[in-house]
Amino acid sequence: MDQSSITPFSVAILAGGQSRRMGQNKALMRLGGMSILQWEINAVKGLTPDLFLVTNSPQIYTPFNIPTIPDVVPGKAALGGIYTALTYAKHNWVLVLACDMPLLNPAIITFLAQQRQEADAVIPLVGNHPETLHAFYHKRCIPAVQKRISANKLKVIDFFNEVQVRYVNKEALQAITPDFDYLINLNTPAEFQRLEGIIAKK
């Protein structure tokens, strides 16, 4: 895949969730012989040299041998993770990912990267659901995110009306690949079993 014509971007994987419904650290669950986090790293490591984890438990992730960054403002959920990613990224654009999406598709990521012109955020929109943790954000979003964190209003989409958002609809995404497996994330044991079934068929 030729990345030379695409404006560089950083990649931040947010590994700070509590995984209450799953009952264990989702990033470390093993799928097809590899941890879910390793699946993600393998999918994106060729897209940028600036790949890092946002986590307040860096010791857990030492074996993965990638940089870890603690939350700038702890306890602010995914929005705090996005803020940290934007603050520390080497590039102006950051692809922010949840840590429980093992089937990431580099072709989709590259396609989203190509939609960044005249936008502050590029968000996949599937079934009227914005995929905020499989999305690109520019550092221009920092003031709006910071304001929401200061007010303790932590719903990610709430800052979107203060920045220029480009939504990429499901039809555009399906022109790249017909399935949405790359958006599957894990919250429950049942979802993990479903994912095991998908992996077994690949």
RAGI-V837001 format. One record per residue. N is the residue number from 1. RES is the residue in one small letter. PSI is psi in radians with two decimals (none if undefined). BURIAL is I if it has 24 or more other ideal C-beta (glycine too) atoms within 12 Angstrom, else O. D_LAST is the distance of its C-alpha to the last C-alpha in Angstrom with 2 decimals. Layout:
N&RES&PSI&BURIAL&D_LAST, N&RES&PSI&BURIAL&D_LAST
This chain:
1&m&2.23&O&21.12, 2&d&1.99&O&24.84, 3&q&-0.02&O&26.03, 4&s&-0.46&O&29.67, 5&s&0.05&O&30.72, 6&i&2.30&I&29.38, 7&t&2.28&O&31.75, 8&p&2.66&O&30.65, 9&f&2.76&I&29.30, 10&s&2.85&I&28.73, 11&v&2.20&I&25.76, 12&a&2.20&I&26.63, 13&i&2.16&I&24.35, 14&l&2.00&I&26.34, 15&a&0.93&I&26.23, 16&g&0.10&I&29.24, 17&g&2.83&I&28.22, 18&q&-0.30&O&29.61, 19&s&0.68&I&26.49, 20&r&-0.76&O&28.98, 21&r&-0.55&O&26.78, 22&m&-0.54&I&24.12, 23&g&0.06&O&26.92, 24&q&2.96&O&25.58, 25&n&1.95&I&24.59, 26&k&-0.64&I&21.19, 27&a&-0.50&I&20.75, 28&l&-0.10&I&21.13, 29&m&2.49&I&18.86, 30&r&2.35&O&16.35, 31&l&2.06&I&12.63, 32&g&0.63&O&10.65, 33&g&-0.04&O&14.00, 34&m&2.67&O&14.92, 35&s&2.69&I&16.97, 36&i&-0.70&I&15.84, 37&l&-0.67&I&18.58, 38&q&-0.64&I&17.42, 39&w&-0.81&I&14.03, 40&e&-0.82&I&16.39, 41&i&-0.78&I&18.84, 42&n&-0.60&O&16.50, 43&a&-0.57&I&15.45, 44&v&-0.19&I&19.14, 45&k&-0.40&O&21.29, 46&g&-0.06&O&21.53, 47&l&-0.37&I&22.86, 48&t&2.58&I&26.06, 49&p&-0.23&O&28.21, 50&d&1.38&I&29.29, 51&l&2.23&I&26.54, 52&f&2.82&I&27.88, 53&l&2.46&I&27.51, 54&v&1.95&I&29.95, 55&t&2.58&I&30.84, 56&n&0.14&I&34.03, 57&s&1.11&O&32.71, 58&p&-0.52&O&32.17, 59&q&-0.50&O&32.69, 60&i&-0.55&O&29.46, 61&y&0.17&I&27.45, 62&t&-0.71&O&29.52, 63&p&-0.32&O&26.87, 64&f&-0.25&I&24.68, 65&n&0.71&O&27.54, 66&i&2.71&I&27.56, 67&p&2.58&I&30.59, 68&t&2.49&I&31.23, 69&i&2.26&I&33.62, 70&p&2.75&I&35.36, 71&d&2.35&I&35.99, 72&v&-0.77&I&39.10, 73&v&1.74&I&40.08, 74&p&2.72&O&38.49, 75&g&0.38&O&37.73, 76&k&0.46&I&36.88, 77&a&-2.68&I&33.29, 78&a&-0.60&I&30.69, 79&l&-0.68&I&33.54, 80&g&-0.61&I&35.05, 81&g&-0.72&I&31.84, 82&i&-0.74&I&31.81, 83&y&-0.78&I&35.48, 84&t&-0.77&I&34.95, 85&a&-0.79&I&32.16, 86&l&-0.61&I&34.47, 87&t&-0.70&I&37.41, 88&y&-0.22&I&35.96, 89&a&2.49&I&33.62, 90&k&-0.47&O&35.02, 91&h&2.82&I&34.12, 92&n&-0.53&O&35.35, 93&w&2.43&I&31.91, 94&v&2.25&I&29.41, 95&l&2.04&I&25.81, 96&v&2.21&I&25.80, 97&l&2.52&I&22.64, 98&a&2.82&I&22.28, 99&c&0.15&I&21.11, 100&d&0.68&I&18.48, 101&m&1.38&I&15.95, 102&p&-0.25&I&13.11, 103&l&0.61&I&10.86, 104&l&2.52&I&13.80, 105&n&1.91&I&13.70, 106&p&-0.54&I&16.53, 107&a&-0.67&O&17.19, 108&i&-0.75&I&18.00, 109&i&-0.77&I&20.12, 110&t&-0.71&I&21.96, 111&f&-0.79&I&22.61, 112&l&-0.67&I&24.05, 113&a&-0.51&I&26.09, 114&q&-0.12&I&27.62, 115&q&0.21&I&28.93, 116&r&-0.16&I&31.19, 117&q&2.34&O&34.42, 118&e&0.60&O&37.22, 119&a&2.74&I&35.14, 120&d&-0.33&I&35.27, 121&a&2.52&I&31.86, 122&v&2.04&I&28.76, 123&i&2.13&I&26.88, 124&p&2.43&I&23.91, 125&l&1.91&I&25.25, 126&v&2.09&I&23.05, 127&g&0.70&O&25.03, 128&n&0.28&O&28.09, 129&h&1.96&O&26.39, 130&p&2.22&I&26.76, 131&e&1.43&I&23.95, 132&t&-0.29&I&26.54, 133&l&0.53&I&24.36, 134&h&1.05&I&22.06, 135&a&2.74&I&25.14, 136&f&2.40&I&27.65, 137&y&2.45&I&31.20, 138&h&2.70&I&34.27, 139&k&-0.29&I&37.01, 140&r&-0.32&I&39.24, 141&c&-0.25&I&37.68, 142&i&-0.85&I&39.27, 143&p&-0.72&O&42.62, 144&a&-0.70&I&41.11, 145&v&-0.76&I&38.73, 146&q&-0.71&I&41.60, 147&k&-0.72&O&43.84, 148&r&-0.70&I&41.43, 149&i&-0.72&I&40.99, 150&s&-0.58&O&44.78, 151&a&-0.01&O&45.19, 152&n&0.61&O&42.49, 153&k&1.73&O&40.71, 154&l&0.09&I&37.13, 155&k&2.15&O&35.06, 156&v&-0.79&I&33.08, 157&i&-0.22&I&33.61, 158&d&-0.35&O&37.35, 159&f&-0.05&I&38.01, 160&f&-0.49&I&36.32, 161&n&-0.05&O&39.58, 162&e&-0.03&O&41.20, 163&v&2.98&I&38.88, 164&q&1.90&O&37.46, 165&v&2.31&I&33.97, 166&r&2.00&I&31.76, 167&y&2.39&I&29.24, 168&v&1.97&I&26.25, 169&n&2.98&O&25.50, 170&k&-0.54&O&22.34, 171&e&-0.74&O&23.35, 172&a&-0.70&O&23.59, 173&l&-0.69&I&20.22, 174&q&-0.28&O&18.62, 175&a&-0.36&O&20.33, 176&i&-0.83&I&18.04, 177&t&2.42&O&14.73, 178&p&-0.41&O&14.84, 179&d&2.92&O&12.81, 180&f&0.51&I&14.15, 181&d&-0.54&I&11.29, 182&y&-0.27&I&13.11, 183&l&-0.05&I&16.12, 184&i&2.21&I&14.91, 185&n&2.91&I&17.34, 186&l&2.16&I&18.34, 187&n&-0.41&O&21.78, 188&t&2.79&O&21.76, 189&p&-0.59&O&20.37, 190&a&-0.69&O&19.15, 191&e&-0.60&O&17.03, 192&f&-0.72&I&15.59, 193&q&-0.70&O&14.77, 194&r&-0.75&O&13.06, 195&l&-0.67&I&10.89, 196&e&-0.67&O&10.17, 197&g&-0.69&O&9.07, 198&i&-0.77&O&6.62, 199&i&-0.69&O&5.26, 200&a&-0.46&O&5.64, 201&k&-0.20&O&3.81, 202&k&none&O&0.00
